[in-house]
Amino acid sequence: MAVARTRCVTLIGVTAHTVEVEADVGHGLAGTHLIGLLDTAINEARDRVRSALLNSRFGWPDARITVSLFPASLPKRGSIFDLAIAIAVLGAAGAVPAQRIAQPFFLGELGLDGKVRPVRGVLPAALAAVGAGAHTLVVPSLNAAEAALVPELTVVPVANLSELVEWLREDELHRLPITAEAACLDGREGASPGVDDDRDIDLRDVAGQATGRKALEVCAAGGHNLWMLGPPGTGKTMLAERLPTLLPPLRREQALEVTAIHSVAGTLPPGRPLLVRPPFVAPHHTATVAAVVGGGSGQVRPGAVSLAHQGVLFLDEAPEFSTSVLDSLRQPLESGKVTVARAAGTVTFPARFMLVLAANPCPCGEAGTPGHRCRCTPTARRRYLARLSGPLLDRIDVKVRVARATRAELMADRQVAESSPIVAERVLAARERAVKRLAGTPWRNNADVGSAALHTDFRLPTGALAPLHRGLDLGTLSARGVDRVLRVAWTISDLAGKDRPGESETSAALAMWLGVN
């Protein structure tokens, strides 16, 4: 009887921290004691681990068993520690070599029959293991492809406890049936959550909305936020759902960051260990602040703004969302991250997304529609749209009015509507121009360029700024609005293949910002 040690991780937000699991089987009154600032799920692990060992035909020491999770001051939550605790107890009891379990990381939840069940957060856990100098990671079989995304690790997939103990005793190395490249480069990987297959939807499907499609192209090229206002049935939701099909695939570091967030949240699609397409997240209008920005009474989990990181957050029927939810979007829109403060600590999640708002002109949706009579009072109409506060709308770069198309417009538009791949090529070319221009700066998209740089390094000639000067003189444009119009103007210029915007580009950008179309 001795002390055995192994390693696991605890998740705080999307960051994994190394935890050393120590087990001591010694003299004293028989019993199992778990210590180390644990939550209920870990305290219940003693019963799961004991049953898993006995049902796997391993003995349970009839002695005093003490399991310590170090550092003791670090909060530990979830069932991810089950496998590490079981292996540490077996090592302390002499059932497996203690030296064989000291270096690997063990992640997994145990069933009462000894099966090793999948857990959340395997990708950030694997990255933390590499940072701690580990070379071997033991994970549930269903999490193996996700762990294989980290090429520096030897991943050992296990289906049950007996299989793992046999490997530890015989030193027989398991081989993964999937490589990291296979997990990363599969063309089907990373389809947007909430959409079955983004290849089945096409921008060409939205007929009669040429202005809406152009606004979508500009937003995709520059990473701008969008607000669509129009009656029901005009295609606002269809347009929003097709925005991800215009965006370039995620870069390697972006894909890993997005996948880590969805892994912690438990929203990774089955069979897709890596998300390589920008995510599309559309919460219901009854969503709470915690559901949108993140939170939870126990373990803090990412909200919709973080699940939409590097992708699109779509709020359909935006005025129906509570005022507190809408106002909570202002901080992540500016900073690209969201900080959730709880009594147990503060957690920061990345949240750099494109916001798309859709709204009807009034509660009944018929205001301003020819041939339809609005049933709302003037007060109800004002109150409805007033839920979208001025500071929030001031952060929207492009505003577009979507009207019902006539039969002639529908027939004519179907002949000229372009497919998503064609528009995506122009978007990619525009983004490459922006990246080349912004080389040496911390920005990659026009929407992210700082205000000071817009008026110094990327200052436009006086003639190009004339429409903005008129807007400032008339009071229709704020200082923040000027910056947003300039960013959109640079995007329109990139789409046109020009070196810099002229008066026509700034006029078009101003019209988009004002919602005049």
C-alpha positions in Angstrom: 0.0 0.0 0.0 1.3 3.4 -1.0 0.5 6.7 -2.7 -0.1 6.8 -6.4 -0.4 9.9 -8.6 -1.9 10.6 -12.0 -3.2 13.7 -13.8 -6.4 15.2 -15.1 -7.8 18.6 -15.8 -10.5 21.0 -14.5 -12.3 23.4 -16.8 -12.9 27.0 -15.9 -14.7 28.6 -18.8 -12.9 27.4 -22.0 -9.5 27.1 -20.2 -8.3 23.8 -18.8 -6.1 23.7 -15.7 -3.9 20.7 -14.7 -5.0 18.8 -11.7 -2.9 16.1 -9.9 -4.9 13.2 -8.5 -3.3 11.5 -5.6 -4.7 8.3 -4.0 -3.5 6.9 -0.6 -4.6 3.4 0.5 -3.5 3.0 4.1 -4.4 1.8 7.5 -7.4 3.1 9.4 -11.2 2.8 9.4 -12.3 1.6 6.0 -13.9 4.3 3.9 -13.3 6.6 0.9 -12.6 10.3 1.3 -12.4 12.8 -1.5 -10.8 16.2 -0.8 -9.9 19.3 -2.9 -12.7 21.8 -3.3 -15.0 19.5 -5.1 -18.6 19.8 -6.4 -21.4 17.3 -6.0 -20.6 15.4 -9.2 -17.1 14.6 -7.9 -18.2 13.7 -4.4 -20.5 11.2 -6.0 -17.6 9.7 -7.9 -16.7 7.4 -5.0 -19.8 5.3 -5.6 -19.4 5.3 -9.4 -15.7 4.4 -9.2 -16.3 1.6 -6.7 -19.1 0.0 -8.7 -17.1 0.3 -11.9 -14.1 -1.4 -10.4 -16.1 -4.2 -8.8 -18.1 -4.8 -12.0 -14.9 -4.9 -14.0 -13.7 -7.7 -11.7 -11.1 -5.6 -9.8 -11.0 -5.6 -6.1 -11.9 -2.6 -4.0 -9.3 -2.1 -1.1 -10.8 -2.8 2.3 -8.9 0.1 3.8 -9.0 3.8 4.3 -8.8 5.4 0.9 -8.0 9.1 0.6 -8.1 10.8 -2.8 -6.8 14.3 -3.1 -7.2 16.6 -6.1 -4.4 19.2 -6.2 -4.2 22.2 -6.1 -6.8 22.2 -3.4 -7.7 25.9 -3.9 -8.8 25.3 -7.5 -12.6 24.6 -8.0 -13.2 21.2 -9.6 -16.5 20.3 -11.2 -18.0 17.5 -13.3 -17.5 13.8 -13.9 -14.3 14.1 -16.0 -12.3 13.0 -13.0 -13.8 9.5 -12.7 -11.2 7.7 -14.8 -8.3 9.4 -13.1 -9.6 8.6 -9.6 -10.1 5.0 -10.5 -6.6 4.6 -12.0 -5.0 6.4 -9.0 -6.8 4.0 -6.6 -5.7 1.0 -8.6 -2.2 2.3 -8.6 -2.2 2.9 -4.8 -3.5 -0.6 -4.3 -0.8 -2.1 -6.6 -3.2 -3.3 -9.3 -1.4 -1.3 -12.0 2.2 0.0 -12.0 2.4 3.3 -10.3 5.1 4.6 -12.6 3.0 3.9 -15.7 0.2 6.2 -14.5 2.2 9.2 -13.3 2.7 11.0 -16.6 -0.4 10.4 -18.8 -3.6 12.4 -18.4 -6.8 10.4 -17.9 -10.2 11.9 -18.8 -13.5 10.2 -18.7 -16.7 9.4 -16.9 -17.3 5.9 -15.6 -20.5 3.9 -15.9 -21.4 1.5 -13.1 -20.5 -1.4 -15.4 -17.0 0.0 -16.1 -17.7 1.6 -19.5 -15.9 4.9 -20.1 -18.3 7.5 -21.3 -17.5 10.7 -23.2 -17.1 14.0 -21.5 -17.1 17.7 -22.5 -14.1 19.9 -23.1 -11.6 17.3 -24.4 -9.9 19.6 -26.9 -9.0 22.3 -24.3 -8.0 19.5 -22.0 -5.7 18.1 -24.6 -4.1 21.5 -25.2 -3.6 21.9 -21.4 -2.0 18.4 -21.3 0.5 19.4 -24.0 1.2 22.6 -22.1 2.0 20.5 -19.0 4.5 18.4 -20.9 2.4 15.3 -21.3 2.9 13.0 -24.3 0.0 10.6 -23.6 -3.7 11.3 -23.2 -6.3 8.6 -22.3 -9.8 9.5 -23.4 -13.1 7.8 -24.0 -13.3 6.2 -27.5 -16.0 8.7 -28.6 -13.7 11.6 -27.7 -10.7 10.2 -29.5 -11.1 12.1 -32.8 -11.4 15.4 -30.9 -8.3 14.7 -28.9 -6.4 13.8 -32.0 -6.7 17.4 -33.2 -3.6 18.0 -31.0 -0.8 16.3 -33.0 1.8 16.5 -30.2 -0.1 13.9 -28.1 -0.4 10.1 -28.3 -4.1 9.5 -27.8 -5.2 6.3 -26.2 -8.9 5.6 -26.8 -10.6 3.3 -24.3 -14.1 1.9 -24.2 -14.1 0.4 -20.7 -12.0 0.1 -17.6 -10.8 -3.4 -18.2 -9.3 -2.5 -21.6 -7.4 0.4 -20.0 -6.0 -1.7 -17.1 -4.8 -4.3 -19.6 -3.0 -1.6 -21.5 -1.4 -0.3 -18.3 -0.3 -3.8 -17.3 1.0 -5.0 -20.6 2.3 -1.7 -22.0 0.5 -2.4 -25.3 0.1 0.9 -27.1 -3.3 1.5 -28.7 -3.4 3.1 -32.1 -6.0 5.6 -33.3 -8.0 4.6 -36.4 -8.1 8.4 -37.3 -5.3 10.9 -37.7 -5.4 14.5 -36.8 -5.3 15.5 -40.5 -8.3 13.3 -41.3 -10.2 14.9 -38.4 -9.3 18.4 -39.6 -9.6 18.2 -43.4 -12.8 16.3 -44.0 -14.9 18.5 -46.2 -18.0 17.8 -44.2 -16.6 18.8 -40.9 -17.8 21.9 -39.2 -21.2 22.4 -40.7 -22.9 25.2 -38.9 -24.8 24.2 -35.8 -28.5 24.7 -36.2 -28.3 24.0 -40.0 -28.3 20.4 -41.1 -25.9 21.0 -44.0 -24.9 24.5 -45.2 -24.3 23.1 -48.7 -28.1 22.6 -49.1 -28.9 26.3 -48.8 -27.9 28.9 -51.3 -28.1 32.7 -51.6 -29.8 32.2 -54.9 -32.9 30.8 -53.1 -33.8 34.4 -51.8 -35.5 35.8 -54.9 -36.8 39.4 -55.1 -34.4 40.7 -52.5 -31.4 42.1 -54.5 -30.8 44.8 -51.9 -30.8 42.3 -49.1 -28.3 40.0 -51.0 -26.0 43.0 -51.7 -26.1 44.0 -48.0 -25.3 40.4 -47.1 -22.3 40.4 -49.4 -20.9 43.7 -47.9 -21.3 42.4 -44.4 -19.6 39.1 -45.2 -16.7 40.9 -46.9 -16.0 43.3 -44.0 -17.4 41.4 -41.0 -20.1 44.1 -40.4 -23.2 43.8 -38.3 -26.6 43.9 -40.1 -30.2 45.0 -39.3 -33.0 44.0 -41.5 -36.4 45.6 -41.2 -39.5 44.4 -43.1 -42.8 42.6 -42.9 -43.1 38.8 -42.4 -42.5 36.5 -45.3 -40.0 38.8 -47.1 -37.0 36.5 -46.6 -35.2 38.0 -43.6 -34.5 34.7 -42.0 -33.5 33.1 -45.3 -31.0 35.8 -45.8 -29.5 35.5 -42.3 -29.2 31.7 -42.6 -27.2 32.1 -45.9 -24.7 34.5 -44.5 -22.3 31.7 -43.3 -22.2 30.3 -46.8 -20.5 33.5 -48.0 -17.9 33.5 -45.2 -14.4 32.0 -45.8 -13.6 28.8 -43.9 -12.0 29.3 -40.4 -8.3 29.4 -40.2 -6.6 26.6 -38.2 -6.3 28.6 -35.0 -9.8 30.0 -35.3 -11.2 26.4 -35.9 -9.5 25.1 -32.7 -10.8 28.1 -30.7 -14.4 27.7 -31.9 -14.3 23.9 -31.5 -13.0 24.3 -27.9 -16.0 26.5 -27.0 -18.5 24.1 -28.5 -16.7 21.2 -26.8 -17.1 22.8 -23.4 -20.7 23.6 -24.1 -21.4 20.1 -25.3 -22.7 21.2 -28.7 -20.2 19.6 -31.1 -22.1 17.8 -33.8 -21.8 14.0 -33.7 -18.9 12.8 -35.8 -17.5 16.3 -36.3 -14.5 16.8 -34.1 -13.5 20.0 -35.7 -15.7 23.0 -36.8 -14.1 24.5 -39.9 -17.1 26.5 -41.0 -18.3 29.7 -39.2 -21.0 28.8 -36.8 -24.6 30.1 -37.0 -26.4 30.5 -33.8 -30.1 31.7 -33.5 -31.4 31.7 -30.0 -35.2 32.0 -29.4 -36.5 35.3 -28.3 -37.4 33.9 -24.9 -33.7 33.3 -24.1 -32.4 34.7 -20.8 -29.3 36.8 -20.3 -27.4 33.8 -19.0 -28.4 31.8 -22.1 -27.2 34.6 -24.4 -24.0 35.8 -22.7 -23.2 32.8 -20.6 -23.5 31.8 -17.0 -25.0 29.1 -14.8 -25.5 28.4 -11.1 -22.7 25.8 -11.0 -20.2 25.5 -13.8 -20.2 28.6 -15.9 -20.9 27.7 -19.5 -20.6 29.8 -22.7 -23.7 31.5 -24.0 -25.0 32.1 -27.5 -22.5 35.0 -28.1 -19.6 32.7 -27.5 -21.1 29.8 -29.5 -21.3 32.3 -32.4 -17.6 33.2 -32.0 -16.1 33.8 -35.5 -19.5 33.2 -36.9 -23.0 34.7 -37.0 -25.4 35.5 -34.1 -28.9 35.9 -35.5 -31.7 37.4 -33.4 -35.0 36.9 -35.3 -37.9 39.1 -34.1 -35.2 41.1 -32.2 -37.7 43.5 -30.5 -39.3 40.5 -28.8 -36.1 39.9 -26.9 -36.0 41.4 -23.4 -34.3 44.8 -23.1 -31.7 43.3 -20.7 -30.7 40.7 -23.3 -30.4 43.2 -26.1 -28.3 45.6 -23.9 -26.1 42.8 -22.8 -24.8 42.5 -26.4 -23.2 45.9 -26.4 -20.1 45.0 -24.4 -19.2 41.9 -26.5 -19.8 43.8 -29.7 -17.2 46.3 -28.7 -14.6 44.1 -27.0 -15.0 40.7 -28.7 -15.3 38.9 -25.4 -17.7 38.5 -22.5 -16.9 38.3 -18.8 -19.2 36.5 -16.5 -18.7 37.2 -12.8 -19.9 34.8 -10.2 -19.3 34.4 -6.5 -16.8 31.5 -7.2 -14.8 33.7 -9.7 -14.8 35.4 -13.0 -14.7 33.7 -16.4 -14.0 35.3 -19.7 -15.2 33.8 -23.0 -14.3 34.9 -26.5 -17.3 36.4 -28.3 -16.2 38.0 -31.6 -19.3 37.5 -33.9 -21.3 39.2 -36.6 -24.7 40.3 -35.3 -27.7 40.0 -37.5 -31.0 41.5 -36.3 -34.3 41.0 -38.0 -37.5 42.9 -37.0 -41.0 43.6 -38.3 -42.0 47.3 -38.7 -44.7 46.8 -35.9 -46.2 44.1 -33.7 -48.6 43.0 -36.5 -45.9 43.3 -39.1 -48.0 45.1 -41.7 -47.0 48.8 -41.2 -46.1 50.4 -44.5 -47.0 47.4 -46.6 -49.2 48.3 -49.6 -52.5 46.5 -49.6 -52.4 45.6 -45.9 -53.8 47.6 -43.1 -51.8 47.9 -39.9 -53.8 47.1 -36.7 -51.3 48.7 -34.3 -51.7 52.0 -32.6 -48.9 54.6 -33.2 -47.9 54.2 -29.6 -47.6 50.4 -30.0 -45.4 50.9 -33.1 -43.1 53.3 -31.4 -42.8 51.2 -28.3 -42.1 48.1 -30.4 -39.1 49.4 -32.2 -37.9 51.4 -29.2 -36.9 48.2 -27.6 -33.9 48.3 -29.9 -31.9 51.0 -28.1 -30.0 53.7 -29.9 -26.6 52.6 -28.5 -27.3 49.1 -29.9 -28.3 50.3 -33.3 -25.4 52.6 -33.3 -23.2 49.5 -33.4 -24.9 48.2 -36.5 -22.9 49.0 -39.7 -25.5 48.1 -42.3 -29.3 48.6 -42.1 -31.6 47.5 -44.9 -35.3 47.6 -45.4 -36.7 44.4 -46.9 -40.0 44.8 -48.7 -42.4 42.3 -50.3 -41.5 41.7 -53.9 -44.0 41.9 -56.7 -44.5 39.0 -59.2 -42.5 40.9 -61.9 -39.6 41.5 -59.5 -39.6 37.8 -58.5 -39.5 36.6 -62.1 -36.8 39.1 -63.1 -34.6 38.6 -60.1 -34.5 34.8 -60.5 -32.6 35.4 -63.8 -29.8 37.4 -62.2 -29.5 36.0 -58.7 -26.1 34.7 -58.0 -25.3 31.5 -56.1 -23.4 31.5 -52.8 -20.1 30.1 -54.2 -19.9 32.9 -56.8 -20.5 35.6 -54.1 -18.2 33.9 -51.7 -15.3 34.2 -54.2 -15.8 38.0 -54.3 -16.0 38.0 -50.5 -12.8 36.1 -50.2 -11.0 38.4 -52.7 -12.2 41.4 -50.8 -11.0 40.0 -47.5 -7.6 39.2 -49.0 -7.3 42.8 -50.1 -8.2 44.0 -46.6 -5.7 41.6 -45.0 -2.9 42.8 -47.3 -3.7 46.4 -46.5 -3.9 45.8 -42.8 -0.7 43.8 -42.6 1.3 44.8 -39.6 -1.8 45.9 -37.6 -3.8 43.8 -35.1 -6.8 43.7 -37.5 -7.9 41.5 -40.3 -11.4 42.8 -41.2 -12.5 46.3 -42.0 -15.1 46.1 -39.2 -12.4 45.8 -36.6 -10.2 48.7 -37.7 -9.6 51.2 -34.8 -11.1 54.7 -34.9 -7.7 56.4 -34.7 -6.3 54.4 -37.7 -9.3 55.4 -39.8 -8.5 59.0 -39.4 -4.7 58.7 -39.7 -3.2 55.8 -41.5 -6.3 55.2 -43.6 -7.6 58.7 -43.9 -9.6 59.5 -47.1 -9.3 62.6 -49.3 -11.6 65.5 -48.4 -13.7 64.9 -51.6 -14.5 61.3 -50.5 -15.5 62.6 -47.1 -18.0 65.2 -48.4 -21.1 63.0 -47.8 -20.1 62.4 -44.2 -19.5 66.1 -43.6 -23.0 66.8 -44.8 -24.4 64.2 -42.5 -22.5 65.7 -39.5 -23.8 69.2 -40.4 -27.4 67.9 -40.6 -27.1 65.9 -37.4 -28.0 62.6 -39.1 -24.6 61.2 -38.3 -22.7 60.8 -35.0 -19.0 60.5 -34.5 -19.3 56.8 -34.0 -21.5 56.6 -37.1 -18.7 58.3 -39.1 -16.3 55.5 -38.2 -18.8 52.8 -39.1 -19.6 54.4 -42.4 -15.9 54.6 -43.2 -15.4 50.9 -42.4 -18.3 50.0 -44.7 -16.9 52.3 -47.4 -13.5 50.4 -47.3 -15.4 47.1 -47.7 -17.3 48.4 -50.7 -14.1 49.6 -52.2 -12.5 46.2 -51.6 -15.4 44.4 -53.3 -15.0 46.8 -56.3 -11.2 46.1 -56.5 -10.3 49.8 -55.8 -7.3 51.0 -53.8 -9.3 53.3 -51.6 -12.9 54.5 -51.4 -14.1 57.5 -53.3 -17.2 59.7 -52.9 -19.4 57.1 -54.5 -18.3 54.4 -52.0 -18.8 56.7 -49.0 -22.2 57.7 -50.3 -23.2 54.1 -50.7 -21.9 53.3 -47.2 -23.8 56.2 -45.7 -27.0 55.0 -47.3 -26.4 51.5 -45.9 -25.8 52.9 -42.4 -28.9 55.1 -42.5 -31.0 52.3 -44.0 -32.0 54.3 -47.1 -32.6 51.8 -49.9 
